[in-house]
Amino acid sequence: MYTKIMVPVDLAHIESLEKALVTAADLSKHYGTAVCYVGVSASAPSEVAHNSEEFSAKLEEFGAGQAERFGLQAVSTVAHISPDPAVDLDKNLINIAKEVGADLIVMASHIPGFIEHIFASNAGYVASYAKISVLVVR
């Protein structure tokens, strides 16, 4: 049914992604599909990494850890460096999904608050504008 699942990850907030990570792994094993973990970061130093090379290495390490943890066979990672991830994140995720050939995005969301009644959340935007299936896990 699916051939590649893309999972956006925020390495600074891994603990909030647990349900989405488990869901993506379960779907991957059920359908025998590849999983691609995607991280978007700025080139400037952050709490996660000092530079883009370190960010890429940490994302690869995360992907390998997920493969081992869940027994996944085909795991890849994409570290995308954006000039302004806060502004470009949603569009970047949709473009990356096309580039990697994903046909399902599994992404975590948060419990909506007041601000989401005015502005769409990242998951809401991706679910609204992606041309592929999006599973938002809360």
DSSP file (Angstrom, degrees, kcal/mol; ACC not computed):
  #  RESIDUE AA STRUCTURE BP1 BP2  ACC     N-H-->O    O-->H-N    N-H-->O    O-->H-N    TCO  KAPPA ALPHA  PHI   PSI    X-CA   Y-CA   Z-CA
    1    1 A M              0   0    0      0, 0.0     2,-0.3     0, 0.0    30,-0.0   0.000 360.0 360.0 360.0 -47.0    0.0    0.0    0.0
    2    2 A Y        -     0   0    0     25,-0.1     3,-0.1     1,-0.1   100,-0.1  -0.888 360.0-172.6-116.8 151.6    2.8    2.4    0.9
    3    3 A T  S    S+     0   0    0     -2,-0.3    31,-1.7     1,-0.3     2,-0.3   0.700  73.9  16.9-112.2 -30.5    6.4    2.4   -0.4
    4    4 A K  E     -a   34   0A   0     29,-0.2    99,-2.3    97,-0.1   100,-1.1  -0.961  60.5-157.4-149.2 129.3    8.1    5.1    1.7
    5    5 A I  E     -ab  35 104A   0     29,-2.8    31,-3.1    -2,-0.3     2,-0.5  -0.906  10.2-154.3-105.5 126.5    7.1    6.8    4.9
    6    6 A M  E     -ab  36 105A   0     98,-3.0   100,-2.5    -2,-0.5    31,-0.2  -0.871   8.5-169.9-101.1 133.6    8.6   10.2    5.7
    7    7 A V  E     -a   37   0A   0     29,-2.9    31,-2.3    -2,-0.5     2,-0.2  -0.932  12.9-147.0-125.4 106.2    8.8   11.1    9.4
    8    8 A P  E     -a   38   0A   0      0, 0.0   100,-0.4     0, 0.0     2,-0.4  -0.539  23.1-168.8 -68.7 134.6    9.7   14.7   10.2
    9    9 A V        -     0   0    0     29,-3.3     2,-0.6    -2,-0.2    31,-0.5  -0.973  23.6-153.9-129.9 143.5   11.8   14.9   13.5
   10   10 A D    >   -     0   0    0     -2,-0.4     3,-2.3     3,-0.2     7,-0.1  -0.941  10.4-159.9-111.5 105.6   12.8   17.7   15.7
   11   11 A L  G >  S+     0   0    0     -2,-0.6     3,-0.5     1,-0.3    -1,-0.1   0.684  89.8  60.7 -63.3 -17.1   16.0   16.5   17.4
   12   12 A A  G 3  S+     0   0    0      1,-0.2    -1,-0.3     2,-0.1     3,-0.1   0.633 114.5  33.8 -81.6 -13.2   15.5   19.0   20.2
   13   13 A H  G X   +     0   0    0     -3,-2.3     3,-1.1     1,-0.1     4,-0.3  -0.237  67.9 141.6-137.0  46.6   12.2   17.5   21.1
   14   14 A I  G X   +     0   0    0     -3,-0.5     3,-2.0     1,-0.3     4,-0.3   0.858  68.8  64.7 -58.5 -38.0   12.5   13.8   20.6
   15   15 A E  G >  S+     0   0    0      1,-0.3     3,-0.7     2,-0.2    -1,-0.3   0.797  98.9  53.7 -59.9 -28.6   10.4   12.9   23.7
   16   16 A S  G <  S+     0   0    0     -3,-1.1    -1,-0.3     1,-0.2     4,-0.2   0.511 102.4  60.0 -83.6  -3.7    7.3   14.6   22.1
   17   17 A L  G <>  +     0   0    0     -3,-2.0     4,-2.7    -4,-0.3     3,-0.4   0.431  69.7 107.7 -99.5  -1.1    7.6   12.4   19.0
   18   18 A E  H <> S+     0   0    0     -3,-0.7     4,-2.5    -4,-0.3     5,-0.2   0.860  79.2  46.3 -51.5 -49.5    7.3    9.0   20.7
   19   19 A K  H  > S+     0   0    0      1,-0.2     4,-2.4     2,-0.2    -1,-0.3   0.900 114.9  47.6 -63.5 -39.9    3.8    8.2   19.4
   20   20 A A  H  > S+     0   0    0     -3,-0.4     4,-2.6     2,-0.2    -1,-0.2   0.894 111.6  50.6 -67.8 -38.9    4.5    9.3   15.9
   21   21 A L  H  X S+     0   0    0     -4,-2.7     4,-2.2     2,-0.2    -2,-0.2   0.918 112.8  45.7 -64.8 -43.4    7.8    7.3   15.9
   22   22 A V  H  X S+     0   0    0     -4,-2.5     4,-2.6    -5,-0.2    -2,-0.2   0.914 113.4  50.4 -64.9 -43.1    6.1    4.1   17.1
   23   23 A T  H  X S+     0   0    0     -4,-2.4     4,-2.5    -5,-0.2     5,-0.2   0.928 111.3  47.5 -61.6 -46.4    3.2    4.6   14.6
   24   24 A A  H  X S+     0   0    0     -4,-2.6     4,-2.5     1,-0.2    -1,-0.2   0.910 112.8  49.1 -62.6 -42.3    5.6    5.1   11.7
   25   25 A A  H  X S+     0   0    0     -4,-2.2     4,-2.4     2,-0.2     5,-0.2   0.918 111.2  49.5 -64.1 -43.5    7.6    2.0   12.7
   26   26 A D  H  X S+     0   0    0     -4,-2.6     4,-2.5     1,-0.2    -2,-0.2   0.921 113.0  46.6 -61.4 -44.2    4.5   -0.1   13.0
   27   27 A L  H  X S+     0   0    0     -4,-2.5     4,-2.6     2,-0.2     6,-0.3   0.898 111.0  53.1 -64.8 -40.0    3.3    1.0    9.6
   28   28 A S  H  X>S+     0   0    0     -4,-2.5     5,-1.7    -5,-0.2     4,-1.3   0.924 112.9  42.6 -61.0 -45.3    6.7    0.3    8.1
   29   29 A K  H  <5S+     0   0    0     -4,-2.4    -1,-0.2     3,-0.2    -2,-0.2   0.890 114.4  51.6 -69.4 -38.3    6.8   -3.2    9.5
   30   30 A H  H  <5S+     0   0    0     -4,-2.5    -2,-0.2    -5,-0.2    -1,-0.2   0.921 123.0  28.6 -64.3 -44.6    3.2   -3.9    8.5
   31   31 A Y  H  <5S-     0   0    0     -4,-2.6    -1,-0.2    -5,-0.2    -2,-0.2   0.487 104.0-122.5 -96.8  -4.4    3.6   -2.7    4.9
   32   32 A G  T  <5 +     0   0    0     -4,-1.3     2,-0.2    -5,-0.2    -3,-0.2   0.901  60.1 152.1  65.2  40.9    7.3   -3.6    4.5
   33   33 A T      < -     0   0    0     -5,-1.7    41,-0.3    -6,-0.3    40,-0.2  -0.637  47.6-107.9-106.7 161.3    8.1    0.0    3.6
   34   34 A A  E     -a    4   0A   0    -31,-1.7   -29,-2.8    -2,-0.2     2,-0.4  -0.473  28.1-143.6 -77.9 154.6   11.2    2.2    3.9
   35   35 A V  E     -ac   5  75A   0     39,-2.7    41,-2.4   -31,-0.2     2,-0.5  -0.984   9.5-165.5-123.4 134.8   11.3    5.0    6.4
   36   36 A C  E     -ac   6  76A   0    -31,-3.1   -29,-2.9    -2,-0.4     2,-0.5  -0.967   8.3-154.7-121.5 114.9   13.0    8.3    5.9
   37   37 A Y  E     -ac   7  77A   0     39,-2.6    41,-2.3    -2,-0.5     2,-0.4  -0.773  15.4-162.4 -88.7 128.5   13.5   10.5    8.9
   38   38 A V  E     -ac   8  78A   0    -31,-2.3   -29,-3.3    -2,-0.5     2,-0.4  -0.941  10.9-175.9-119.8 131.2   13.8   14.2    8.0
   39   39 A G  E     - c   0  79A   0     39,-2.4    41,-3.1    -2,-0.4     2,-0.5  -0.981   8.3-159.6-123.8 138.6   15.2   17.0   10.0
   40   40 A V  E     + c   0  80A   0    -31,-0.5     2,-0.3    -2,-0.4    41,-0.2  -0.969  23.3 158.4-118.2 130.5   15.2   20.7    9.1
   41   41 A S  E     - c   0  81A   0     39,-2.5    41,-3.0    -2,-0.5     2,-0.2  -0.936  38.5-108.7-144.4 163.9   17.7   23.1   10.7
   42   42 A A        -     0   0    0     -2,-0.3    42,-0.1    39,-0.2     4,-0.1  -0.549  29.4-121.0 -87.1 161.6   19.3   26.4   10.2
   43   43 A S  S    S+     0   0    0     39,-0.4     9,-0.3    -2,-0.2    -1,-0.1   0.692  89.4  92.3 -76.3 -17.7   23.0   26.6    9.4
   44   44 A A  S    S-     0   0    0      1,-0.1    -2,-0.2    39,-0.1     5,-0.2  -0.394  95.7 -85.9 -72.4 152.9   23.6   28.7   12.6
   45   45 A P        +     0   0    0      0, 0.0     5,-0.2     0, 0.0     2,-0.2  -0.269  55.4 176.0 -57.7 144.7   24.5   26.9   15.8
   46   46 A S        -     0   0    0      3,-3.1    -5,-0.0    -3,-0.1     5,-0.0  -0.784  49.1 -87.7-138.8-178.1   21.6   25.6   17.8
   47   47 A E  S    S+     0   0    0     -2,-0.2     3,-0.1     1,-0.2    -1,-0.0   0.715 126.5  46.8 -67.7 -19.1   20.9   23.6   20.9
   48   48 A V  S    S-     0   0    0      1,-0.3     2,-0.3     2,-0.0    -1,-0.2   0.884 124.8   0.0 -88.5 -44.8   21.1   20.4   18.8
   49   49 A A        -     0   0    0     -5,-0.2    -3,-3.1     1,-0.1    -1,-0.3  -0.989  49.8-136.7-150.3 153.0   24.2   21.0   16.7
   50   50 A H  S    S+     0   0    0     -2,-0.3     2,-0.3    -5,-0.2    -1,-0.1   0.735  90.2   0.9 -81.3 -24.3   27.0   23.6   16.2
   51   51 A N  S  > S-     0   0    0     -6,-0.1     4,-2.1    -7,-0.1     5,-0.1  -0.934  82.2 -91.5-155.2 174.7   26.9   23.3   12.4
   52   52 A S  H  > S+     0   0    0     -9,-0.3     4,-2.4    -2,-0.3     5,-0.2   0.826 120.5  55.0 -66.6 -32.1   25.1   21.5    9.5
   53   53 A E  H  > S+     0   0    0      2,-0.2     4,-2.3     1,-0.2    -1,-0.2   0.920 109.6  46.5 -66.6 -42.7   27.6   18.6    9.4
   54   54 A E  H  > S+     0   0    0      2,-0.2     4,-2.4     1,-0.2    -2,-0.2   0.891 111.6  52.4 -65.3 -38.8   27.1   17.9   13.1
   55   55 A F  H  X S+     0   0    0     -4,-2.1     4,-2.3     2,-0.2    -2,-0.2   0.934 109.8  48.5 -61.5 -46.4   23.3   18.1   12.6
   56   56 A S  H  X S+     0   0    0     -4,-2.4     4,-2.4     1,-0.2    -2,-0.2   0.910 111.7  49.7 -60.0 -43.1   23.5   15.6    9.7
   57   57 A A  H  X S+     0   0    0     -4,-2.3     4,-2.3     1,-0.2    -1,-0.2   0.901 110.9  48.9 -64.1 -41.8   25.6   13.2   11.8
   58   58 A K  H  X S+     0   0    0     -4,-2.4     4,-2.2     2,-0.2    -1,-0.2   0.877 111.1  50.2 -66.8 -36.7   23.1   13.4   14.7
   59   59 A L  H  X S+     0   0    0     -4,-2.3     4,-2.6     2,-0.2    -2,-0.2   0.908 110.4  49.6 -67.7 -40.9   20.2   12.8   12.4
   60   60 A E  H  X S+     0   0    0     -4,-2.4     4,-2.4     2,-0.2    -2,-0.2   0.911 111.0  50.0 -61.8 -42.1   21.9    9.8   10.9
   61   61 A E  H  X S+     0   0    0     -4,-2.3     4,-2.2     2,-0.2    -2,-0.2   0.896 110.1  50.8 -62.2 -40.9   22.7    8.5   14.4
   62   62 A F  H  X S+     0   0    0     -4,-2.2     4,-2.2     2,-0.2    -2,-0.2   0.936 110.1  49.3 -61.6 -46.9   19.0    9.0   15.3
   63   63 A G  H  X S+     0   0    0     -4,-2.6     4,-2.3     1,-0.2    -2,-0.2   0.903 110.8  49.4 -60.2 -43.0   17.9    7.0   12.2
   64   64 A A  H  X S+     0   0    0     -4,-2.4     4,-2.2     1,-0.2    -1,-0.2   0.885 110.1  52.1 -63.5 -38.8   20.2    4.2   12.9
   65   65 A G  H  X S+     0   0    0     -4,-2.2     4,-2.7     1,-0.2    -2,-0.2   0.885 109.6  48.7 -64.6 -39.1   19.0    4.1   16.5
   66   66 A Q  H  X S+     0   0    0     -4,-2.2     4,-2.4     2,-0.2     6,-0.3   0.890 109.4  52.8 -68.1 -38.9   15.4    3.9   15.3
   67   67 A A  H  X>S+     0   0    0     -4,-2.3     5,-1.6     1,-0.2     4,-1.2   0.922 114.6  41.9 -60.9 -44.1   16.2    1.1   12.9
   68   68 A E  H  <5S+     0   0    0     -4,-2.2    -2,-0.2     3,-0.2    -1,-0.2   0.921 114.2  51.4 -69.3 -44.3   17.8   -0.9   15.7
   69   69 A R  H  <5S+     0   0    0     -4,-2.7    -2,-0.2     1,-0.2    -1,-0.2   0.892 124.3  26.3 -60.6 -42.5   15.1   -0.1   18.2
   70   70 A F  H  <5S-     0   0    0     -4,-2.4    -1,-0.2    -5,-0.1    -2,-0.2   0.463 105.4-115.9-104.3  -2.9   12.2   -1.2   16.0
   71   71 A G  T  <5 +     0   0    0     -4,-1.2     2,-0.3    -5,-0.2    -3,-0.2   0.884  51.3 171.9  70.3  38.4   13.9   -3.7   13.7
   72   72 A L      < -     0   0    0     -5,-1.6    -1,-0.2    -6,-0.3     3,-0.2  -0.612  23.1-161.1 -84.8 141.1   13.4   -1.6   10.6
   73   73 A Q  S    S+     0   0    0     -2,-0.3     2,-0.7     1,-0.2    -1,-0.1   0.896  76.5  39.5 -89.1 -44.7   15.2   -2.8    7.4
   74   74 A A  S    S+     0   0    0    -41,-0.3   -39,-2.7    -7,-0.0     2,-0.4  -0.860  70.6 157.6-116.5  98.7   15.2    0.3    5.1
   75   75 A V  E     +c   35   0A   0     -2,-0.7     2,-0.3   -41,-0.2   -39,-0.2  -0.969   7.9 168.8-124.3 134.6   16.0    3.5    7.0
   76   76 A S  E     -c   36   0A   0    -41,-2.4   -39,-2.6    -2,-0.4     2,-0.3  -0.898  17.2-146.4-134.4 167.2   17.3    6.7    5.5
   77   77 A T  E     -c   37   0A   0     -2,-0.3     2,-0.4   -41,-0.2   -39,-0.2  -0.975   4.0-162.3-134.3 150.4   17.7   10.3    6.8
   78   78 A V  E     -c   38   0A   0    -41,-2.3   -39,-2.4    -2,-0.3     2,-0.7  -0.969   4.1-165.0-132.4 118.0   17.6   13.7    5.1
   79   79 A A  E     -c   39   0A   0     -2,-0.4     2,-0.5   -41,-0.2   -39,-0.2  -0.911  12.1-166.8-101.4 114.2   19.1   16.7    6.9
   80   80 A H  E     -c   40   0A   0    -41,-3.1   -39,-2.5    -2,-0.7     2,-0.6  -0.893   8.2-152.1-106.4 126.8   17.8   19.9    5.2
   81   81 A I  E     -c   41   0A   0     -2,-0.5   -39,-0.2   -41,-0.2   -41,-0.1  -0.875  17.9-175.1-101.0 123.7   19.5   23.2    6.0
   82   82 A S        -     0   0    0    -41,-3.0   -39,-0.4    -2,-0.6     7,-0.0  -0.902  32.9-132.8-119.8 144.2   17.2   26.1    5.6
   83   83 A P  S    S+     0   0    0      0, 0.0   -39,-0.1     0, 0.0    -1,-0.1   0.867 106.4  11.1 -62.1 -34.9   17.9   29.9    5.9
   84   84 A D    >>  +     0   0    0      1,-0.1     4,-2.6   -43,-0.1     3,-1.0  -0.648  67.8 178.2-145.1  82.9   14.9   30.3    8.2
   85   85 A P  H 3> S+     0   0    0      0, 0.0     4,-1.7     0, 0.0     5,-0.1   0.809  80.1  62.7 -59.1 -31.2   13.3   27.0    9.3
   86   86 A A  H 34 S+     0   0    0      1,-0.2     4,-0.2     2,-0.2    -2,-0.0   0.868 115.7  30.9 -62.8 -34.9   10.7   28.7   11.4
   87   87 A V  H <4 S+     0   0    0     -3,-1.0     4,-0.3     1,-0.1     3,-0.2   0.850 128.3  37.8 -89.0 -39.1    9.2   30.3    8.2
   88   88 A D  H  X S+     0   0    0     -4,-2.6     4,-2.7     1,-0.2     5,-0.2   0.446  83.2 102.5 -96.1  -2.0   10.0   27.7    5.6
   89   89 A L  H  X S+     0   0    0     -4,-1.7     4,-2.6    -5,-0.2     5,-0.2   0.895  81.1  47.4 -54.2 -51.4    9.4   24.4    7.6
   90   90 A D  H  > S+     0   0    0      1,-0.2     4,-1.9    -3,-0.2    -1,-0.2   0.931 116.4  42.3 -59.6 -49.8    6.1   23.5    6.1
   91   91 A K  H  > S+     0   0    0     -4,-0.3     4,-2.4     1,-0.2    -1,-0.2   0.885 113.0  54.5 -65.8 -38.3    7.0   24.1    2.5
   92   92 A N  H  X S+     0   0    0     -4,-2.7     4,-2.8     1,-0.2     5,-0.2   0.923 107.2  50.5 -60.5 -44.2   10.4   22.4    3.0
   93   93 A L  H  X S+     0   0    0     -4,-2.6     4,-2.2    -5,-0.2    -1,-0.2   0.909 111.0  48.2 -62.1 -42.0    8.7   19.2    4.4
   94   94 A I  H  X S+     0   0    0     -4,-1.9     4,-1.5    -5,-0.2    -1,-0.2   0.919 114.0  46.7 -64.6 -43.2    6.3   19.0    1.4
   95   95 A N  H  X S+     0   0    0     -4,-2.4     4,-2.4     1,-0.2    -2,-0.2   0.900 111.2  51.2 -65.8 -40.8    9.2   19.5   -1.0
   96   96 A I  H  X S+     0   0    0     -4,-2.8     4,-2.6     1,-0.2     5,-0.2   0.898 105.0  57.0 -64.2 -39.8   11.4   16.9    0.7
   97   97 A A  H  X>S+     0   0    0     -4,-2.2     5,-2.2    -5,-0.2     4,-0.7   0.908 109.7  45.7 -56.9 -42.2    8.5   14.4    0.6
   98   98 A K  H ><5S+     0   0    0     -4,-1.5     3,-0.8     3,-0.2    -2,-0.2   0.938 112.0  51.7 -63.8 -47.4    8.4   14.8   -3.2
   99   99 A E  H 3<5S+     0   0    0     -4,-2.4    -2,-0.2     1,-0.2    -1,-0.2   0.865 113.6  42.3 -60.5 -39.4   12.2   14.5   -3.5
  100  100 A V  H 3<5S-     0   0    0     -4,-2.6    -1,-0.2    -5,-0.1    -2,-0.2   0.548 111.3-118.0 -87.9  -6.1   12.5   11.3   -1.5
  101  101 A G  T <<5 +     0   0    0     -3,-0.8    -3,-0.2    -4,-0.7     2,-0.1   0.805  50.4 170.3  77.0  29.5    9.5    9.7   -3.1
  102  102 A A      < -     0   0    0     -5,-2.2    -1,-0.2    -6,-0.2   -97,-0.2  -0.466  24.2-174.5 -72.7 144.2    7.4    9.4    0.0
  103  103 A D  S    S+     0   0    0    -99,-2.3    30,-0.9     1,-0.3     2,-0.3   0.297  73.8  38.6-118.6   6.1    3.8    8.4   -0.3
  104  104 A L  E     -bd   5 133A   0   -100,-1.1   -98,-3.0    28,-0.1     2,-0.5  -0.950  62.8-159.6-151.8 134.9    2.9    8.8    3.4
  105  105 A I  E     -bd   6 134A   0     28,-2.2    30,-3.4    -2,-0.3     2,-0.6  -0.973   5.7-168.7-112.8 126.9    4.0   11.4    6.0
  106  106 A V  E     + d   0 135A   0   -100,-2.5     2,-0.4    -2,-0.5    30,-0.2  -0.963  21.3 166.7-112.8 115.5    3.6   10.5    9.6
  107  107 A M  E     - d   0 136A   0     28,-2.4    30,-2.7    -2,-0.6     2,-0.1  -0.975  32.9-120.5-137.0 148.0    4.2   13.5   11.8
  108  108 A A  E     - d   0 137A   0   -100,-0.4     2,-0.3    -2,-0.4    30,-0.2  -0.462  27.8-174.4 -78.8 150.8    3.6   14.5   15.4
  109  109 A S        -     0   0    0     28,-2.3     2,-0.3    -2,-0.1   -89,-0.1  -0.763  16.7-125.5-130.2-178.4    1.4   17.3   16.4
  110  110 A H        -     0   0    0     -2,-0.3    11,-0.1     3,-0.0     3,-0.0  -0.802  39.8 -80.1-124.3 167.8    0.6   19.0   19.6
  111  111 A I        -     0   0    0     -2,-0.3    27,-0.0    27,-0.1     0, 0.0  -0.573  59.8-113.2 -68.9 123.2   -2.6   19.7   21.5
  112  112 A P        -     0   0    0      0, 0.0     2,-0.2     0, 0.0    -1,-0.1  -0.267  38.3-175.0 -65.1 143.4   -4.0   22.8   19.8
  113  113 A G    >   -     0   0    0     -3,-0.0     3,-0.7     0, 0.0     4,-0.5  -0.456  47.1 -69.4-119.0-165.4   -4.1   26.0   21.7
  114  114 A F  G >  S+     0   0    0      1,-0.2     3,-1.7     2,-0.2     4,-0.4   0.885 126.2  58.7 -57.4 -42.7   -5.5   29.5   21.1
  115  115 A I  G >> S+     0   0    0      1,-0.3     4,-3.1     2,-0.2     3,-1.4   0.811  96.2  62.6 -62.8 -30.4   -2.8   30.4   18.5
  116  116 A E  G <4 S+     0   0    0     -3,-0.7    -1,-0.3     1,-0.3    -2,-0.2   0.657  92.9  64.6 -71.3 -13.4   -3.9   27.4   16.3
  117  117 A H  G <4 S+     0   0    0     -3,-1.7    -1,-0.3    -4,-0.5    -2,-0.2   0.656 115.8  29.9 -78.2 -15.2   -7.3   29.0   15.9
  118  118 A I  T <4 S+     0   0    0     -3,-1.4     2,-0.4    -4,-0.4    -2,-0.2   0.787 129.4  30.6-106.1 -47.3   -5.6   31.9   14.1
  119  119 A F  S  < S-     0   0    0     -4,-3.1    -1,-0.3     0, 0.0     2,-0.1  -0.910  84.5-114.5-117.0 142.8   -2.6   30.2   12.5
  120  120 A A        -     0   0    0     -2,-0.4    -3,-0.1    -3,-0.1     2,-0.1  -0.428  30.8-118.5 -71.3 147.6   -2.3   26.6   11.2
  121  121 A S     >  -     0   0    0     -5,-0.2     4,-2.5    -2,-0.1     5,-0.2  -0.328  29.7-104.4 -74.6 167.4    0.1   24.3   12.9
  122  122 A N  H  > S+     0   0    0      1,-0.2     4,-2.6     2,-0.2     5,-0.2   0.944 124.3  46.6 -58.2 -48.0    2.9   22.7   11.0
  123  123 A A  H  > S+     0   0    0      1,-0.2     4,-2.7     2,-0.2    -1,-0.2   0.887 111.2  52.6 -63.3 -38.5    1.1   19.4   10.8
  124  124 A G  H  > S+     0   0    0      2,-0.2     4,-1.8     1,-0.2    -1,-0.2   0.908 110.7  47.0 -63.0 -42.2   -2.1   21.1    9.8
  125  125 A Y  H  X S+     0   0    0     -4,-2.5     4,-2.2     2,-0.2     5,-0.3   0.946 113.6  47.0 -64.6 -48.6   -0.4   23.0    7.0
  126  126 A V  H  X S+     0   0    0     -4,-2.6     4,-2.5     1,-0.2    -2,-0.2   0.922 112.8  49.8 -61.1 -44.3    1.3   19.8    5.7
  127  127 A A  H  < S+     0   0    0     -4,-2.7    -1,-0.2     1,-0.2    -2,-0.2   0.851 113.6  47.2 -62.8 -33.7   -1.9   17.8    5.9
  128  128 A S  H  < S+     0   0    0     -4,-1.8    -1,-0.2    -5,-0.2    -2,-0.2   0.842 124.5  26.7 -76.0 -34.0   -3.7   20.5    4.0
  129  129 A Y  H  < S+     0   0    0     -4,-2.2    -2,-0.2    -5,-0.1    -3,-0.2   0.600  89.6 103.9-113.0 -13.1   -1.3   21.1    1.2
  130  130 A A     <  -     0   0    0     -4,-2.5     4,-0.1    -5,-0.3   -35,-0.0  -0.436  61.9-142.5 -70.0 146.2    0.7   17.8    0.7
  131  131 A K  S    S+     0   0    0    -37,-0.1     2,-0.2    -2,-0.1    -1,-0.1   0.391  81.8  63.0 -88.5   2.7   -0.3   15.8   -2.4
  132  132 A I  S    S-     0   0    0      1,-0.1   -28,-0.1     0, 0.0     2,-0.1  -0.719 101.3 -73.3-120.3 172.3    0.2   12.6   -0.4
  133  133 A S  E     -d  104   0A   0    -30,-0.9   -28,-2.2    -2,-0.2     2,-0.4  -0.391  44.3-163.9 -66.9 141.2   -1.4   11.0    2.6
  134  134 A V  E     -d  105   0A   0    -30,-0.2     2,-0.6    -7,-0.1   -28,-0.2  -0.994   8.0-162.2-130.4 125.6   -0.5   12.6    6.0
  135  135 A L  E     -d  106   0A   0    -30,-3.4   -28,-2.4    -2,-0.4     2,-0.6  -0.938   9.8-159.6-107.7 114.2   -1.1   10.9    9.3
  136  136 A V  E     -d  107   0A   0     -2,-0.6     2,-0.5   -30,-0.2   -28,-0.2  -0.847   7.2-160.1 -97.0 122.1   -1.0   13.5   12.1
  137  137 A V  E      d  108   0A   0    -30,-2.7   -28,-2.3    -2,-0.6  -117,-0.2  -0.894 360.0 360.0-108.3 125.1   -0.3   11.8   15.5
  138  138 A R              0   0    0     -2,-0.5    -1,-0.1   -30,-0.2   -27,-0.1   0.395 360.0 360.0-103.6 360.0   -1.2   13.6   18.7
